[in-house]
Amino acid sequence: MSKETLIILYGGRSAEREVSVLSAESVMRAVNYDKFTVKTYFIAQDGRFIKTQEFIEAPADDEKLMTNHTIDESKAISPSAIYEEGAVVFPVLHGPMGEDGSIQGFLEVLKMPYVGTNILSSSVAMDKITTKHVLESTGVPQVAYVTYMDGDSLDEAVANVHDTLTYPVFVKPANMGSSVGISRAENDAELVEAITLALKYDSRILIEQGVVAREIEVGILGNTDVKTTLPGEVVKDVAFYDYKAKYIDNKITMAIPAELPAETAEKMRHYASKAFKAIGGCGLSRCDFFLTEDGHIYLNELNTMPGFTQWSMYPLLWDNMGLKYADLIDELVSLAKEMFEKRENHLL
């Protein structure tokens, strides 16, 4: 049986590019090499496409992918050169210019199947403010929030928070993930400082009510037939689960499955599926919830390309459901090909 080609596209221009490298290295080790040949392409911070390693068998444990610090200039290619008939692309890209619909549009122009959500659902889920608006129409519960747009009055923003929310609040760039640019504010001065930081990453800012809550996550997999996992819980050794705690210090553990009443777990799975369908999702997502001490559930966000590192929640959630890492990749490739055929058939 001839092997399929799986193209891993990683790196990218966003502030989450380091997470992408970690995820891509985990995926390249987990692939079933009896089924796939793997080709990797790196998107540099400046946007150049670089041809990197190819694998016909599992790489050595010390094999590393190219990063911005190890670029081989002689391997630079035009973006369209990644095209290969019959290949499936796994865009292991996080954040803007990777998870926001831009790379998905590029791959559709190239007429290539790809893992994950389509252009619209990627862009909707990437923008936290737009996600809020979409989910409000479905009845999925969310924490209270206000918005700030670059150029608006900071004094009015502070007044708006006073009118609508209570400290502490969390300030987030609308189009960023992996906790990049997110701050907790306890007072007016910290709020202004947090908005200033968030503006480095986006011009649209979400300010959310802080809640004392457990952080619970549900994995989603499927196209029209959407499946969900039992919830898992992020158990923190730090007060704020930021980028450094997630990916550098790794000061978190995970309880999979989370210790929850069965009714609560089922409600979260229902909300996750409902939210995924509301944004037009396909392929995969991870749905993140807050669970307060008094039992209130709030959907925090939908992550359409969750981390795939060896300690990432998404693959561990599916492992708990009996779907091993390599089999999960197989399923994602199958879903990618299924959606590609549907898109092609819709072009009457």
C-alpha positions as CSV (number, residue, x, y, z in Angstrom):
1,M,0.0,0.0,0.0
2,S,1.4,3.4,-1.0
3,K,1.8,6.0,1.7
4,E,-0.1,9.3,1.8
5,T,1.8,12.5,2.2
6,L,1.1,14.6,5.3
7,I,2.5,18.1,5.1
8,I,3.1,19.8,8.5
9,L,3.1,23.5,8.2
10,Y,4.4,25.2,11.3
11,G,6.1,28.3,12.7
12,G,4.2,31.4,11.5
13,R,4.3,35.1,12.1
14,S,2.3,35.4,15.3
15,A,3.6,35.7,18.8
16,E,2.5,32.0,19.3
17,R,5.1,30.7,16.8
18,E,7.2,29.0,19.5
19,V,4.2,27.0,20.6
20,S,3.7,26.0,17.0
21,V,7.2,24.5,16.8
22,L,6.6,22.4,20.0
23,S,3.3,21.2,18.6
24,A,4.7,20.3,15.2
25,E,7.6,18.3,16.7
26,S,5.1,16.3,18.8
27,V,2.9,15.6,15.7
28,M,5.9,14.5,13.6
29,R,6.8,12.0,16.3
30,A,3.3,10.7,16.7
31,V,2.4,10.1,13.0
32,N,1.9,6.5,11.9
33,Y,4.7,6.1,9.4
34,D,3.2,2.9,8.1
35,K,0.6,5.2,6.5
36,F,2.3,8.5,6.0
37,T,5.3,10.2,4.6
38,V,5.8,13.5,6.4
39,K,7.1,16.7,4.8
40,T,7.6,19.8,6.9
41,Y,7.6,23.4,5.9
42,F,8.5,26.3,8.2
43,I,6.9,29.8,8.0
44,A,9.5,32.2,9.3
45,Q,8.7,35.2,11.4
46,D,9.1,37.4,8.4
47,G,6.6,35.3,6.4
48,R,9.0,33.4,4.2
49,F,8.3,29.7,3.5
50,I,11.3,27.4,4.1
51,K,11.4,23.7,3.1
52,T,12.6,21.6,6.1
53,Q,12.9,17.9,6.9
54,E,11.1,15.0,5.3
55,F,10.5,11.7,7.2
56,I,9.6,8.3,6.0
57,E,10.0,6.8,9.4
58,A,9.7,8.1,13.0
59,P,12.5,10.6,13.7
60,A,15.1,10.2,16.4
61,D,14.2,11.6,19.8
62,D,16.8,14.3,19.5
63,E,15.5,15.4,16.0
64,K,14.5,19.1,16.0
65,L,12.6,21.1,13.5
66,M,13.9,24.4,12.1
67,T,13.2,27.6,14.0
68,N,13.8,31.3,13.4
69,H,17.2,30.8,15.0
70,T,18.3,27.9,12.7
71,I,16.9,29.0,9.3
72,D,18.7,27.6,6.2
73,E,18.4,30.4,3.7
74,S,19.1,28.1,0.8
75,K,15.8,26.2,1.5
76,A,13.5,29.2,1.0
77,I,10.7,28.5,-1.5
78,S,7.6,30.3,-2.9
79,P,4.6,29.6,-0.7
80,S,2.8,27.8,-3.6
81,A,5.7,25.3,-3.8
82,I,4.2,23.3,-0.9
83,Y,1.5,22.1,-3.3
84,E,1.5,18.3,-3.9
85,E,-1.3,16.5,-5.5
86,G,-3.1,14.2,-3.0
87,A,-1.2,15.6,0.0
88,V,-3.1,16.7,3.2
89,V,-1.8,19.7,5.1
90,F,-1.7,19.8,8.9
91,P,-1.4,23.6,9.6
92,V,0.0,23.3,13.1
93,L,-0.2,27.1,13.4
94,H,-1.5,29.1,16.4
95,G,-2.8,32.6,16.5
96,P,-3.1,35.3,13.8
97,M,-1.9,34.4,10.3
98,G,-2.4,30.8,11.1
99,E,-5.5,30.1,13.0
100,D,-7.6,33.1,11.8
101,G,-8.7,31.9,8.4
102,S,-5.7,33.4,6.5
103,I,-3.8,30.1,6.0
104,Q,-7.0,28.2,5.4
105,G,-7.9,30.6,2.5
106,F,-4.4,30.1,1.1
107,L,-4.8,26.3,1.2
108,E,-8.2,26.5,-0.5
109,V,-6.8,28.6,-3.3
110,L,-4.1,25.9,-3.7
111,K,-6.8,23.3,-3.8
112,M,-5.3,21.3,-0.9
113,P,-7.2,19.4,1.9
114,Y,-6.2,20.7,5.3
115,V,-6.8,19.7,8.9
116,G,-9.1,21.9,11.0
117,T,-11.8,24.5,10.7
118,N,-12.6,26.4,7.5
119,I,-12.0,30.0,6.7
120,L,-15.1,31.5,8.3
121,S,-15.2,29.4,11.5
122,S,-11.4,29.9,12.0
123,S,-11.7,33.7,11.8
124,V,-14.9,33.8,13.9
125,A,-13.3,31.7,16.7
126,M,-10.0,33.5,16.6
127,D,-11.7,36.8,17.3
128,K,-12.9,36.7,20.9
129,I,-15.3,39.6,20.5
130,T,-17.0,38.1,17.4
131,T,-17.2,34.7,19.1
132,K,-19.0,36.5,22.0
133,H,-21.6,38.0,19.6
134,V,-22.2,34.7,17.8
135,L,-22.6,32.7,21.0
136,E,-24.9,35.2,22.5
137,S,-27.5,34.3,19.8
138,T,-27.3,30.6,20.8
139,G,-27.9,30.9,24.5
140,V,-24.5,29.6,25.5
141,P,-23.6,31.2,28.8
142,Q,-20.6,33.6,28.9
143,V,-19.1,35.9,31.5
144,A,-20.0,39.6,31.4
145,Y,-17.7,41.7,29.2
146,V,-17.0,45.1,27.6
147,T,-14.8,46.0,24.6
148,Y,-12.2,48.6,23.8
149,M,-11.1,49.7,20.4
150,D,-7.8,51.4,19.6
151,G,-8.3,55.1,19.6
152,D,-11.1,55.1,22.1
153,S,-10.9,57.1,25.2
154,L,-9.1,55.2,28.0
155,D,-11.1,57.2,30.6
156,E,-14.3,56.1,29.0
157,A,-13.0,52.5,29.0
158,V,-12.4,52.7,32.7
159,A,-15.8,54.2,33.3
160,N,-17.4,51.5,31.2
161,V,-15.8,48.8,33.3
162,H,-17.0,50.6,36.5
163,D,-20.6,50.6,35.1
164,T,-20.6,47.0,33.8
165,L,-18.0,44.9,35.7
166,T,-16.3,44.7,39.0
167,Y,-12.6,44.2,39.7
168,P,-10.7,41.9,39.0
169,V,-11.1,41.9,35.3
170,F,-9.1,40.1,32.5
171,V,-7.9,42.1,29.5
172,K,-7.3,40.2,26.3
173,P,-6.3,41.0,22.7
174,A,-9.3,39.9,20.6
175,N,-7.1,37.9,18.1
176,M,-4.6,36.1,20.2
177,G,-4.3,32.8,22.0
178,S,-2.0,30.8,24.3
179,S,-2.6,33.6,26.9
180,V,-0.3,35.9,24.9
181,G,-1.0,39.6,25.9
182,I,-3.5,38.7,28.6
183,S,-3.4,40.5,31.9
184,R,-5.4,40.6,35.1
185,A,-6.3,44.0,36.4
186,E,-7.3,44.8,40.0
187,N,-7.7,48.5,39.7
188,D,-7.9,51.5,37.3
189,A,-4.2,51.9,36.9
190,E,-3.7,48.2,36.2
191,L,-6.6,48.3,33.7
192,V,-4.9,51.0,31.7
193,E,-1.6,49.2,31.8
194,A,-3.3,45.9,30.7
195,I,-5.0,47.6,27.8
196,T,-1.7,49.2,26.7
197,L,-0.1,45.7,26.7
198,A,-3.0,44.1,24.8
199,L,-2.8,46.9,22.1
200,K,0.7,45.5,21.2
201,Y,-1.1,42.5,19.8
202,D,-4.4,43.7,18.5
203,S,-6.4,46.9,18.0
204,R,-9.6,45.3,19.4
205,I,-9.6,44.5,23.1
206,L,-11.9,42.3,25.2
207,I,-12.3,43.1,28.9
208,E,-14.0,40.3,30.8
209,Q,-15.4,39.9,34.3
210,G,-13.0,37.9,36.5
211,V,-14.5,34.9,38.1
212,V,-13.3,32.5,40.8
213,A,-13.7,29.3,38.8
214,R,-12.2,26.0,37.8
215,E,-10.9,25.8,34.2
216,I,-12.5,22.9,32.4
217,E,-11.9,21.9,28.8
218,V,-13.8,19.7,26.3
219,G,-12.3,18.2,23.1
220,I,-14.4,18.4,19.9
221,L,-13.9,16.2,16.8
222,G,-15.9,15.8,13.7
223,N,-17.6,17.5,10.7
224,T,-21.3,16.9,10.6
225,D,-21.1,14.1,13.2
226,V,-19.6,16.0,16.1
227,K,-18.1,14.1,19.0
228,T,-17.0,15.5,22.3
229,T,-14.8,14.2,25.1
230,L,-15.3,13.9,28.8
231,P,-14.1,17.2,30.3
232,G,-10.6,17.7,31.7
233,E,-9.5,20.2,34.2
234,V,-6.5,22.5,34.2
235,V,-5.0,22.4,37.7
236,K,-2.7,25.4,38.2
237,D,0.3,25.9,40.5
238,V,0.1,29.6,39.8
239,A,-2.6,32.2,40.3
240,F,-2.8,33.1,36.6
241,Y,-2.4,30.5,33.8
242,D,-0.3,32.7,31.5
243,Y,1.9,31.9,28.5
244,K,5.0,31.3,30.7
245,A,3.1,29.0,33.1
246,K,1.7,27.0,30.1
247,Y,4.7,26.5,27.9
248,I,7.9,27.5,29.6
249,D,7.6,26.6,33.3
250,N,4.9,24.0,32.7
251,K,3.4,24.9,36.1
252,I,0.2,23.1,35.4
253,T,-1.2,19.6,35.7
254,M,-4.3,18.1,34.2
255,A,-7.1,16.1,35.8
256,I,-8.5,13.9,33.0
257,P,-11.4,13.3,33.4
258,A,-12.3,16.2,35.6
259,E,-14.1,15.4,38.9
260,L,-17.5,16.7,38.0
261,P,-21.1,15.8,38.6
262,A,-22.3,13.8,35.5
263,E,-25.0,16.4,34.8
264,T,-22.4,19.2,34.7
265,A,-20.1,17.2,32.4
266,E,-23.0,16.5,30.0
267,K,-24.0,20.1,30.0
268,M,-20.5,21.2,29.1
269,R,-20.4,18.7,26.3
270,H,-23.7,19.9,25.0
271,Y,-22.6,23.6,25.1
272,A,-19.3,22.7,23.4
273,S,-21.1,20.9,20.5
274,K,-23.6,23.7,20.2
275,A,-20.9,26.4,20.1
276,F,-18.9,24.4,17.6
277,K,-21.9,24.1,15.3
278,A,-22.8,27.8,15.8
279,I,-19.5,29.0,14.3
280,G,-19.7,26.4,11.5
281,G,-16.9,24.4,12.9
282,C,-15.4,21.3,11.3
283,G,-12.4,19.0,12.1
284,L,-11.5,19.9,15.6
285,S,-11.6,22.4,18.4
286,R,-11.1,22.6,22.2
287,C,-13.8,24.3,24.1
288,D,-12.8,26.0,27.4
289,F,-15.2,26.6,30.2
290,F,-15.2,28.3,33.6
291,L,-17.0,26.5,36.4
292,T,-17.8,28.6,39.5
293,E,-18.1,27.4,43.1
294,D,-21.9,27.8,42.9
295,G,-22.1,25.6,39.8
296,H,-22.4,28.2,37.1
297,I,-20.9,27.3,33.7
298,Y,-19.4,29.9,31.4
299,L,-17.9,29.2,28.0
300,N,-14.6,31.0,27.8
301,E,-13.4,30.3,24.2
302,L,-13.2,27.9,21.3
303,N,-9.7,27.1,20.2
304,T,-9.7,25.8,16.6
305,M,-6.1,24.7,16.6
306,P,-5.3,23.6,20.2
307,G,-1.8,22.8,21.2
308,F,-0.4,19.4,20.2
309,T,2.6,19.3,22.5
310,Q,3.2,16.2,24.6
311,W,1.5,17.8,27.6
312,S,-1.4,19.5,25.7
313,M,-4.9,18.9,26.9
314,Y,-6.5,18.2,23.5
315,P,-4.7,14.9,22.6
316,L,-4.8,13.8,26.2
317,L,-8.6,14.3,26.3
318,W,-9.0,12.0,23.3
319,D,-6.5,9.5,24.7
320,N,-8.8,9.2,27.8
321,M,-11.7,8.4,25.4
322,G,-9.6,5.6,23.9
323,L,-8.4,7.4,20.8
324,K,-4.6,7.3,20.8
325,Y,-2.4,10.1,19.5
326,A,-1.5,8.5,16.2
327,D,-5.1,7.4,15.6
328,L,-6.3,10.9,16.4
329,I,-4.0,12.2,13.6
330,D,-5.4,9.6,11.2
331,E,-9.0,10.7,12.0
332,L,-8.1,14.4,11.5
333,V,-6.6,13.6,8.1
334,S,-9.8,11.6,7.2
335,L,-12.0,14.5,8.3
336,A,-9.8,16.9,6.2
337,K,-10.3,14.9,3.1
338,E,-14.0,14.6,3.7
339,M,-14.4,18.4,4.0
340,F,-12.2,19.0,1.0
341,E,-14.6,16.8,-1.1
342,K,-17.6,18.7,0.2
343,R,-16.1,22.0,-0.6
344,E,-15.2,20.9,-4.1
345,N,-18.7,19.5,-4.7
346,H,-20.2,22.8,-3.6
347,L,-18.5,24.5,-6.5
348,L,-21.2,23.7,-8.9
